[in-house]
Amino acid sequence: MQIIFHVDNIEEYLQRSKDYNFPDPPDRCPHSDCKCRVKLKKHGFYYRYYLDGPNCVKIAIRRYICPVCKRTLSYLPDFCIPHFQYSFNMIVKSLKETLTREKTLSSFINDLKRNFPTILFSRQHIYFYTKRIMNNLSFIIYGLRQIDPYIKLFEVSSQRERAREILDIINIVPLFSQRFYAHCQKSFLAPLT
């Protein structure tokens, strides 16, 4: 199980790694079939990659264990998307480029590799993220409207154009809304239909 926690300064988290001031664990086991009121014990760290632009960094993720049910809990920083190595900004940037590209997909991927040599975007990544956003457009629009019910979306002729418009808005919105940022991250985790 993972709990996502807010990080004010990503650079500080990346620099301090294991020495970062992680939040205290919950006062009870978060697993639904345990829920015992116990003090969760520190259970070391595991490492995962965080890929953002030219940066490919291995980061430490704090783990806790329940002394009763023996299951673990990890604290994932909110700049990471669960089960994804690429940062939210990198995914949005690549999607935006994909949907507005005037080149072939191969030349687009070659440009990505040239600009970001440590990041290995493939044709499969592009298709996966494109399909994911196209299938979750209504969910993302719903999140936008939760923040601002008067948000103006233009009449467009295709879903692809709608996705481009949404990505333009997403580039601005996370600057002032952590809640929407989390909502957009969930939309990438929503099952493909």
C-alpha positions as CSV (number, residue, x, y, z in Angstrom):
1,M,0.0,0.0,0.0
2,Q,1.2,3.5,-0.7
3,I,0.4,6.8,0.9
4,I,1.2,9.9,-1.2
5,F,2.5,12.8,0.8
6,H,3.2,16.4,-0.3
7,V,6.8,17.6,-0.9
8,D,7.3,21.3,-0.9
9,N,10.8,21.3,-2.4
10,I,11.6,18.5,-4.9
11,E,15.3,19.4,-5.0
12,E,15.6,19.0,-1.3
13,Y,13.9,15.6,-1.4
14,L,16.3,14.5,-4.2
15,Q,19.4,15.8,-2.4
16,R,18.6,14.5,1.1
17,S,17.2,11.1,0.0
18,K,17.1,8.9,3.1
19,D,17.7,11.9,5.4
20,Y,14.5,13.7,4.2
21,N,12.1,14.6,7.0
22,F,9.4,12.1,6.1
23,P,5.9,12.5,7.7
24,D,5.1,10.3,10.7
25,P,3.2,7.1,9.9
26,P,-0.5,6.8,10.7
27,D,-1.4,5.8,14.2
28,R,-3.2,2.7,13.0
29,C,-2.6,0.1,10.2
30,P,-4.2,1.4,7.0
31,H,-4.9,-2.1,5.6
32,S,-8.7,-2.7,5.6
33,D,-8.6,-6.1,7.2
34,C,-6.2,-5.1,10.0
35,K,-6.9,-1.4,11.1
36,C,-5.2,-2.1,14.5
37,R,-4.2,0.9,16.5
38,V,-0.5,0.3,16.6
39,K,2.7,2.2,16.1
40,L,4.0,1.2,12.6
41,K,7.7,0.5,12.6
42,K,10.3,1.8,10.1
43,H,11.0,-0.9,7.6
44,G,13.9,0.6,5.6
45,F,13.7,2.0,2.1
46,Y,13.2,0.9,-1.5
47,Y,14.4,2.7,-4.5
48,R,12.7,3.7,-7.7
49,Y,13.6,5.8,-10.7
50,Y,12.2,9.3,-11.2
51,L,12.6,10.5,-14.9
52,D,12.0,14.1,-15.6
53,G,13.4,15.9,-18.6
54,P,17.2,15.4,-18.6
55,N,17.1,14.0,-15.0
56,C,17.1,10.3,-14.4
57,V,17.4,9.9,-10.6
58,K,17.1,7.0,-8.2
59,I,15.1,8.1,-5.2
60,A,14.5,6.5,-1.8
61,I,11.0,5.6,-0.7
62,R,10.4,5.2,3.1
63,R,8.7,2.0,4.2
64,Y,6.8,1.1,7.4
65,I,5.6,-2.3,8.6
66,C,2.6,-3.2,10.7
67,P,3.8,-5.4,13.6
68,V,0.4,-7.1,13.7
69,C,-0.4,-8.1,10.1
70,K,3.2,-7.8,8.9
71,R,2.3,-5.9,5.8
72,T,4.1,-2.8,4.6
73,L,3.2,0.7,3.7
74,S,5.3,3.1,1.7
75,Y,5.4,6.9,1.5
76,L,5.5,8.1,-2.1
77,P,6.3,11.8,-2.7
78,D,3.5,13.6,-4.6
79,F,5.8,14.5,-7.5
80,C,5.9,10.8,-8.5
81,I,3.0,8.9,-10.1
82,P,2.4,5.4,-8.6
83,H,3.6,2.7,-11.0
84,F,5.1,5.2,-13.5
85,Q,8.8,6.2,-13.7
86,Y,8.2,9.3,-15.8
87,S,7.2,12.5,-14.1
88,F,3.7,14.0,-14.6
89,N,5.3,17.0,-16.3
90,M,7.2,14.8,-18.7
91,I,4.1,12.8,-19.6
92,V,2.1,15.9,-20.2
93,K,4.9,17.5,-22.3
94,S,5.3,14.4,-24.5
95,L,1.5,14.1,-24.9
96,K,1.3,17.7,-25.9
97,E,4.1,17.3,-28.4
98,T,2.6,14.1,-29.7
99,L,-0.8,15.7,-30.3
100,T,0.6,18.8,-32.0
101,R,3.3,17.1,-34.0
102,E,3.7,17.7,-37.7
103,K,6.4,15.0,-38.1
104,T,6.3,11.2,-38.2
105,L,6.2,9.4,-34.9
106,S,9.7,8.0,-35.5
107,S,11.2,11.4,-36.1
108,F,9.3,12.8,-33.0
109,I,10.8,10.0,-30.9
110,N,14.2,10.6,-32.3
111,D,13.9,14.3,-31.3
112,L,12.8,13.2,-27.8
113,K,15.9,11.0,-27.5
114,R,18.1,13.8,-28.8
115,N,16.7,16.3,-26.3
116,F,16.5,13.9,-23.4
117,P,19.2,11.2,-23.8
118,T,18.6,9.6,-20.4
119,I,14.9,9.0,-21.1
120,L,13.8,6.1,-23.3
121,F,10.4,7.0,-24.7
122,S,9.3,4.4,-27.2
123,R,6.4,4.1,-29.6
124,Q,4.6,2.0,-27.0
125,H,4.9,4.7,-24.4
126,I,3.5,7.3,-26.7
127,Y,0.5,5.1,-27.7
128,F,-0.1,4.1,-24.1
129,Y,-0.2,7.7,-22.8
130,T,-2.2,9.0,-25.8
131,K,-4.8,6.2,-25.4
132,R,-4.9,6.9,-21.6
133,I,-5.6,10.6,-22.0
134,M,-8.2,10.1,-24.8
135,N,-10.1,7.5,-22.7
136,N,-10.1,9.8,-19.7
137,L,-10.9,13.2,-21.1
138,S,-14.3,13.4,-19.4
139,F,-12.7,12.5,-16.1
140,I,-10.0,15.2,-16.5
141,I,-12.7,17.8,-17.6
142,Y,-14.7,16.9,-14.5
143,G,-11.6,17.6,-12.4
144,L,-11.1,21.0,-14.1
145,R,-14.7,21.9,-13.4
146,Q,-14.3,20.9,-9.7
147,I,-11.7,23.6,-9.4
148,D,-13.4,26.2,-11.6
149,P,-17.0,25.6,-12.6
150,Y,-16.8,28.5,-15.1
151,I,-13.8,27.1,-17.0
152,K,-14.2,27.9,-20.7
153,L,-13.7,25.0,-23.2
154,F,-14.1,25.8,-26.8
155,E,-16.1,23.9,-29.4
156,V,-13.7,21.5,-31.1
157,S,-14.3,19.1,-33.9
158,S,-12.3,16.1,-32.6
159,Q,-11.2,14.4,-29.4
160,R,-7.6,15.0,-30.3
161,E,-8.2,18.8,-30.4
162,R,-10.0,18.5,-27.1
163,A,-7.0,16.7,-25.6
164,R,-4.7,19.4,-26.9
165,E,-6.9,22.1,-25.2
166,I,-7.0,20.2,-22.0
167,L,-3.2,19.7,-22.0
168,D,-2.7,23.5,-22.4
169,I,-4.9,24.0,-19.3
170,I,-3.1,21.3,-17.4
171,N,0.2,23.1,-18.0
172,I,-1.1,26.1,-16.0
173,V,-3.5,24.5,-13.5
174,P,-1.0,22.5,-11.3
175,L,0.7,25.7,-10.5
176,F,-2.2,26.8,-8.3
177,S,-4.0,23.5,-7.5
178,Q,-2.4,20.5,-5.8
179,R,-5.9,18.9,-5.8
180,F,-6.2,19.0,-9.6
181,Y,-2.6,17.7,-10.0
182,A,-3.6,14.6,-7.9
183,H,-6.8,14.3,-9.9
184,C,-4.9,14.3,-13.2
185,Q,-2.5,11.7,-11.8
186,K,-5.4,9.4,-11.0
187,S,-6.7,9.8,-14.5
188,F,-3.5,8.2,-15.8
189,L,-4.0,5.4,-13.4
190,A,-7.7,4.9,-14.3
191,P,-8.2,1.6,-16.2
192,L,-8.3,1.8,-20.0
193,T,-11.8,1.2,-21.3
